[in-house]
Amino acid sequence: MVQEKTAPPAQGAAETGGPAAGSPPGRTDLTASRWALPGRIAAALAGGLLLFLAFPPLGLWFLAPFGLALAVLSVYGSRPRRALWLGLLMGLAFLLPALHWVSPIGMDAWLGLVAMESLFYAAWAAGAALTVRLPLWPLWSAALWVAMEWARGMFPFGGFPWARAAFSQGESVFTPYAALGGAPLVTFAVALCGGLIALLALRFASAPRWDRAIALPLAGVLAVPAAAFAVPRYGDEGRTVTVGVIQGNVPGRGMNPLGDEPAVVLRNHTRMLHEMARAVREGRTPRPDLVVLPENSTDIDPYRSDVAYREIDAAVKDIGVPVLVGAVVGVGENNRATRSLVWDPVTGPGAYYDKQQLVPFGEYTPLKDLVLALFERAGRVGKQSVPGTRDGDLRMGPVTVGAINCYEVAFDGVVRDTARTGATPLVVQTNNATYALTNLPPQQLAMSQLRAVEHNRAVVTSAITGISAYVTPDGTVAWRTGELVPASNVLNIPVRTTETVATRVGALPEWALILVSAGALAAGWRRRPRSLVHSVNQEGDRQVGEA
């Protein structure tokens, strides 16, 4: 039943379904409906689901703003306490399918990670319930989303920035914003567009007629993606490098991808390196300037095994060019490092890059004594990895490549610092064997697409089971492999050296948006709650005009 506005609302009317403050007699208010709470729940769940559908492998990127619009609508006019659990529902609806790739590790790991990460969406929703009380609220709620994703990427245990809104936009109308402000600005543009869609829906529900209250937010919805076409593009610089990429595949699956027999993975990759060398001699394949093997392309430490050393060295000598080998190597007696190792055909192993952003519970164990006491499976980590201390610029033949190792491609700072060294192209070595045929490999490829645009660099990905790929500097996937198959190619890659605005300014746009969101939270705390739909007659024209 819909009530009419007949008297000033009691405290909390906007929360409980009472009429909107300031609505004139005869106006209806959607929060008065007894279905308001089920509607909020449905909007939160639908918003999370639409956001998931925007991500690869489906990649319906245009659904992301609509998902975020529903997320805002679900908490609009609600008190922060109620918004908190509505945001939790939205986070669960989004992350349960988006992070399903974690399930091969165990159902408990998947559900535990989703539950923890959903708390950040709950916090965003509580904050959004405050910021929507302000004029120009689509701006503030979008900035708050950026702040939430920043927090996810920092806490706990070094953060988990997977499934950021920007990573649904690997190749979309929003992607060019990456060259100005990196992934945070792409997220902000998507969230702002979503907020404007929500505002448009509210205005139309309040006054379903074509007027200024409808026209202005509609113009904003169209202008945000359209403005991306004005972002400067970077042209070809007339220089290329020929890169060989090898995907050797592995014998095992799931939690034992490398199999029980030692050296199988090493032989898979050295055999394909010999095959590439043979194809070059026979004129079937262009001669590469360098070759990239994936992370864990040798399952035996070549520093400590003469057999592994000789096998790699023979294959590299056969191809006759520097090869980037992915290896897990011993560091001291009890530690290890995930290493990108340049192997020269003349001088052997030389310069290297050790992975800086390590996978918690995969490469090292936080709270080790406690976790090992509670979970026997945590012992599979074995020796603890130690992080590297330098950027990934490695000289290989005619170029200096920028080595990025698997999980690191999700972290803005690691990729940006490597790009700032002048390294080009960027090379991502990855091992997704445990998660083969899940939604992880295509999600990770979308990150490489965004990084290419963000830093004006071609990105070459070599994955042990797929997806190996070549992404052009404009974010287009020009070549990619299937999964769980041996594959290789020799690619002509553009060498770009011009830095983007995003590379130069770094995290400044993100910090500016975080500060803006903090100010909006403080201001929103002092305001009374808004109802779900405001009266166009009393305040709609003013607020929409400002927006």
C-alpha positions, 0 to 999 in steps of 0.5 A: 500500500502506498501512503500519501504525504500528510504530516512531517515524517517521524525520525527514521521514516526513510528507513522504515518505509514512511513518507519522504521528508519534504514531499508535497501533499498528494505525492507518492513515496516508494519507501512507503510500500510494504515491498520496499525491503524485499525490493532493496534485497532484490536490487542488491542481489541483482546488482551483484549478479550484473557486476559478475556478468560484466567480468570475463569469461562472459565479459558483458562489460556494459552491465557493470554500470547497471550493477552498480546502479542497483547497488546504490538504489538498494541502499538509497534512503536506508540507514547505514546499519541496514545498508551494511547487510544489504551491501554484504548481500550484494558482495556475496552475489557478486563474489561467489561466482566471480571468485569461484575459481578458488574452489579447486583449493577447497570449498572452505577456502572459496567461501572463506575468501568470499565472506571476508571480501564481502565485508568491504562491500558491506562497508561501502554500502554503509558509507554510500547510505551516508553520501547519498544524503548529499548534493551531487551524490553520484560523484561521492558514491563513486569515489567511495567505491574507489576507496573500497577497492583500494582498501581491498587491495591493501588489507589483509595480508597485502590485500586482494585486488581481484575483481575490481570494477576496472578489471571488467573493462579490459576492452570497453568504452571506459578503458581509455581512462586507464591512460589518465588515471590507471585502474582507479579512474576506470573504476570511478568512471564506471561507478559514476555512470552507475550512480547517474543511472540510479539518479535517472531511475529515481527521477523518472520514478518520482516524475515520469515525464521528460524535463530537466530532472530527467534530461540532465542525468541522462546526459551524464550517463552518456557523457561519461563513456563518451568523454573517454574518446577524448583521452589522448591516444599514443601512436606507433613509434616504428620499432618492433621486437620479435618474441617467442612465447611457449606454453608447455602444459603440465601433467597434473590438475587441481592441487597437484598440477605439476604431477608426481614425476619430477622434471616432466614440466621442465621437459615439456618446455625445453622440448617445445624450445627445441621444436621452435629452434627446429622450425626457425632453422627450417624457415617455418618460423621467424627467428625470435629476438627473445623467448618467454617461458611461463612461471614454473616452466621448470619444476626443478631448481636449475641452480641446485640441479645439474640435470635441470641446468644442462637441459635448460642450457642445451635448449637455450643454446639451440634457439640461440637467443636469451630465454626468460625462464620461470623457476622456483629457486632455493634461498638459503636453507628454508626459503625460496623465491619465484624467479624470472631468470634471463638465460643467455645462450653464451653466458648461461643464467644471469639477471633475474627478477624475484616476485615481489607481491606474494600469494598469501597461503600459496607462496607463504603462510601468514600467521604461520603457527596458528594457520598450520595448527588449524589447517593441515592443508596449509602445509602444502605451501612448504618452504616460505617464499621471500619477496624480491626487492627490485623492479622487473626491468631485465635486459634481453637481446635488443630490449629491456622487458618488464617482468611481472609475475602472475598475481602481481598483474592485479597490483597497480604499484608493481606494474607501474613501477616496472613500467616507470623503468622504461621497460618495454614490452611488459611480460607476464609469466603466470602459472594458473594450472590449479585453476585451469578452465575456471574463470581465473585465466580470462579474468587475468587476461583482462587485467593485462588488457587494462595494463597495456592501455594504462602504460602504453605498452604491449603485454606478452603473457606466457601461461603454463596451461593458458591463457597465453596471449599478446595484447597490443598497447591499445588493449586488443588481444591480438593472439591467444591460446587455448587452455590445457594444450601445448602452444607456441608462437613467434610474435612481432611486438611493437616497442613503445617508450612514451609514458602515459599520464597514468604512468607519470602521476601514479597513485595521485588520482586514487588518493584524490578520490579517497580523500574526496570520499572521506570528506563526503562521508564526514558531510553525510554523517551530519545529514538526515537520511534521504527517502528513496525518491525525492520530490522533483518540485521541492529539490529535484531540479536543484540537485539534478542541475548540480549533478 
